[in-house]
Amino acid sequence: MTIFLPLGYLLVGWLIGQTSWDIKTLASTLLTRLFIPLVIVFNIATHFSSMSGIIIATALAMLILLGVSRLFTRDPVLNLCFCYLNIGWLGLPVATALFGNEAAVIIIAAYVGSSIMGNSVGAGMLSGNAFNLKKLIQTPPVIALAVGILLIPFSREVESLGVEIYPFAKFMMSFLGMAILGIWLSKIKVRAVDFRRELKPFLLRSAVMAILVTLMWMFARYIHQTTVVNNAPTLYLLCLLPPAANIIVLETHYLGSGRSARPISCGTCISIVAIALYAGAITLSH
């Protein structure tokens, strides 16, 4: 039943979206500035040795996806929707429900890598400015990464202090993330043609990601990186994720538009169906 909890959180968000309550800003602030950083700090401080390679590999995968996208279009919004994936808000709750806490370590590592790349590359593409290191190091994921690295020598103390804090922060990260997606889905009117339009990028991205994940798994097996080798199903889940909801935040800030809302919403619906089928296949195989 835990597999369906993320969908329950999504439904809660959708129901809230039907009311006059506008909690998106508050929920996003709590998520990006409190709960996600707490989860990152805890995992980096206690599991950095098994996360560093995944962080780098995810960042490289995003650059490759960006290169593939730019073969078809130079629209920065569409490019971001192709390469910047919803690893934290959607991937984490689903992976944790399906595969447990070890999967959460992998997804959080991938989220850190994607957040660093998404915030830096996304800001540069949408603003038309060059890479800005100062702004990048001021983003919550990068600050949390730095704090987590500084706390590595105190990993036992962090693990002891986080016994109760970490599960709550992880739950809130999952709940608020899926609820925000549900709120956005309730605000966007989509047609069948919108889903058909987003299906092609989804299939292409899934295929490219499947190739990259396979290469990563083969390399990890060669260097005896057991965390990656033993969690192949978690890695292949990345192939089914939709565009990151944070894209619309970046677009609104830099362009003053919201064109990404429709591809994010349609992509999320397509992804939920694909993940449900994937979860069913995983469950039956066990």
C-alpha positions in Angstrom: 0.0 0.0 0.0 2.9 2.4 0.6 3.4 2.5 -3.2 0.1 4.5 -3.4 1.0 7.0 -0.7 2.6 9.5 -3.2 -0.6 9.4 -5.3 -2.5 10.1 -2.1 -0.4 13.1 -1.4 -1.0 14.2 -5.0 -4.7 13.9 -4.5 -4.5 16.0 -1.4 -2.8 18.7 -3.4 -5.4 18.5 -6.1 -8.2 18.8 -3.6 -6.5 21.9 -2.0 -6.2 23.3 -5.5 -10.0 23.2 -5.8 -10.3 25.6 -2.8 -9.4 29.2 -2.4 -6.4 28.4 -0.3 -3.2 29.4 -2.0 -0.4 27.6 -0.2 1.9 27.0 -3.1 4.3 29.7 -2.1 4.5 28.7 1.6 4.8 25.0 0.7 7.5 25.7 -1.9 9.5 27.9 0.6 9.3 25.2 3.3 10.3 22.5 0.9 13.2 24.3 -0.8 14.6 26.2 2.2 14.0 23.8 5.1 13.0 20.1 4.4 15.0 19.4 1.3 18.2 21.0 2.7 17.7 19.0 5.9 17.4 15.7 3.9 20.5 16.6 1.8 22.6 17.6 4.8 21.8 14.3 6.7 22.5 12.1 3.7 25.7 13.8 2.6 27.1 13.8 6.2 26.3 10.1 6.7 26.6 8.6 3.2 28.8 10.8 1.1 31.2 8.1 0.0 28.3 6.3 -1.8 26.7 9.5 -3.1 29.5 11.5 -4.7 29.7 9.4 -7.9 26.0 9.5 -8.4 26.0 13.3 -8.0 28.6 13.7 -10.7 26.9 11.1 -13.0 23.5 12.8 -12.7 25.0 16.2 -13.6 26.7 14.7 -16.7 23.5 13.0 -17.7 21.7 16.3 -17.6 24.3 17.9 -19.8 23.9 15.0 -22.3 20.1 15.3 -22.2 20.4 19.0 -22.8 22.6 18.4 -25.8 20.1 15.9 -27.3 17.3 18.4 -26.8 19.2 21.2 -28.5 19.4 19.0 -31.6 15.6 19.5 -32.0 15.0 23.0 -30.6 16.8 26.0 -29.1 13.8 27.0 -27.0 15.3 27.3 -23.5 12.0 26.4 -21.8 11.6 23.2 -23.8 15.3 22.4 -23.4 14.9 22.6 -19.6 11.7 20.5 -19.7 13.7 17.8 -21.4 16.8 17.7 -19.2 15.8 18.9 -15.8 13.8 16.1 -14.1 11.6 15.9 -11.0 13.9 13.7 -9.0 13.3 15.2 -5.6 9.6 15.9 -5.4 8.3 12.9 -7.4 11.3 10.5 -7.6 12.1 10.4 -3.9 8.6 9.4 -2.5 8.1 6.8 -5.2 11.6 5.3 -4.8 11.3 5.2 -1.1 7.9 3.5 -1.2 9.1 1.0 -3.7 12.7 0.2 -2.7 13.2 1.6 0.8 15.8 3.9 2.5 18.8 2.7 0.4 17.0 3.8 -2.7 16.4 7.2 -1.0 20.2 7.7 -0.7 20.6 7.2 -4.5 17.7 9.5 -5.4 18.8 12.2 -3.0 22.3 12.1 -4.6 20.8 12.3 -8.0 18.6 15.2 -6.8 21.6 17.1 -5.5 23.4 16.7 -8.9 20.3 17.7 -10.9 19.5 20.7 -8.6 23.0 22.1 -9.0 22.9 21.7 -12.8 19.2 22.8 -13.0 19.7 26.0 -11.0 22.9 27.0 -12.8 22.2 26.0 -16.4 18.6 26.9 -16.1 19.3 30.4 -14.8 21.9 31.0 -17.4 19.7 29.8 -20.3 16.6 31.7 -19.3 18.4 34.9 -18.3 20.7 34.9 -21.3 23.6 35.5 -19.0 26.8 33.5 -18.5 27.4 31.0 -15.7 27.3 32.8 -12.4 29.2 30.9 -9.7 28.3 33.4 -6.9 24.5 32.8 -7.5 25.0 29.1 -7.8 26.7 28.7 -4.4 23.9 30.7 -2.8 21.2 28.2 -3.8 19.8 26.0 -1.0 20.9 22.6 -2.5 24.5 23.8 -2.9 24.6 25.3 0.6 23.2 22.1 2.0 25.8 20.1 0.1 28.6 22.2 1.6 27.2 21.9 5.2 26.8 18.1 4.8 30.4 17.8 3.6 31.6 19.9 6.6 29.7 17.6 8.9 31.2 14.3 7.5 33.7 14.1 10.4 30.7 14.2 12.8 28.6 11.6 10.9 27.8 9.5 14.0 26.6 12.6 15.9 24.5 13.7 12.9 23.0 10.2 12.5 22.1 10.1 16.3 20.5 13.6 16.2 18.6 12.8 13.0 16.9 9.7 14.3 13.6 11.6 14.7 14.2 14.7 12.6 15.3 13.0 9.4 12.1 10.7 9.0 9.9 13.8 9.5 11.9 15.9 7.1 11.8 13.1 4.5 8.0 12.7 4.9 7.4 16.4 4.6 9.6 16.6 1.5 7.5 13.8 -0.1 4.2 15.1 1.0 4.7 18.8 0.2 6.4 18.0 -3.1 3.6 15.8 -4.4 0.9 18.1 -2.9 2.4 21.1 -4.9 2.3 19.0 -8.0 -1.3 18.2 -7.3 -2.1 21.9 -6.8 -0.5 22.7 -10.2 -2.4 19.9 -11.9 -5.7 21.3 -10.6 -4.9 24.7 -12.1 -4.0 23.6 -15.6 -6.5 22.7 -18.2 -5.1 20.2 -20.7 -6.4 18.6 -23.8 -5.7 15.3 -25.4 -3.5 17.0 -28.0 -1.3 18.3 -25.2 -0.7 14.8 -23.9 0.1 13.6 -27.4 2.5 16.5 -27.8 4.4 15.6 -24.6 4.5 11.8 -25.2 7.2 12.0 -27.9 9.7 14.0 -25.6 8.9 11.6 -22.8 9.7 8.5 -24.9 12.9 10.0 -26.3 14.1 11.2 -22.9 13.3 7.8 -21.4 15.3 6.0 -24.1 18.3 8.3 -23.7 18.2 8.0 -19.9 17.9 4.2 -20.2 21.1 4.1 -22.2 22.9 6.4 -19.8 21.8 4.4 -16.7 22.9 1.2 -18.3 26.3 2.6 -19.1 26.5 4.0 -15.5 25.5 0.6 -14.1 28.1 -1.2 -16.2 30.9 1.2 -15.1 29.8 0.9 -11.5 30.0 -2.9 -11.8 33.5 -2.6 -13.3 34.8 -0.5 -10.4 32.8 -2.6 -7.8 30.5 0.3 -6.7 28.0 -1.9 -4.9 25.5 0.8 -4.0 24.8 1.5 -7.7 25.1 -2.2 -8.8 22.6 -3.4 -6.2 20.0 -0.7 -6.9 19.5 -0.9 -10.7 15.7 -0.7 -10.4 16.0 2.6 -8.5 18.3 4.0 -11.2 15.9 3.0 -14.0 13.1 4.8 -12.3 14.9 8.0 -13.3 14.1 7.2 -16.9 10.3 7.7 -16.2 10.4 11.0 -14.3 8.7 14.2 -15.7 10.1 17.7 -16.0 10.9 19.3 -12.7 8.3 21.6 -11.2 11.1 24.0 -10.3 11.3 24.9 -14.0 8.2 27.1 -13.8 9.7 28.9 -10.8 12.8 29.7 -12.8 10.8 30.6 -15.9 8.5 33.0 -14.0 11.4 34.7 -12.4 13.6 35.2 -15.5 11.0 35.4 -18.3 7.8 36.4 -16.5 5.9 33.6 -18.4 4.5 30.2 -17.5 4.8 28.2 -20.7 6.4 25.3 -18.9 3.2 24.7 -16.7 1.5 22.7 -19.5 4.5 20.4 -20.4 5.2 19.9 -16.7 1.6 19.0 -15.9 1.1 16.7 -19.0 4.6 15.1 -18.4 3.7 14.5 -14.8 0.5 12.7 -15.7 2.3 10.6 -18.3 5.0 9.8 -15.8 2.6 8.8 -13.1 1.0 6.2 -15.5 4.4 4.9 -16.6 5.6 4.7 -12.9 2.5 2.9 -11.9 3.1 0.3 -14.6 6.7 0.1 -13.6 5.8 -0.3 -9.9 3.3 -3.1 -10.8 6.0 -4.9 -12.8 8.5 -4.6 -10.0 5.9 -5.9 -7.5 4.9 -8.9 -9.6 8.5 -9.8 -10.3 9.0 -10.2 -6.5 
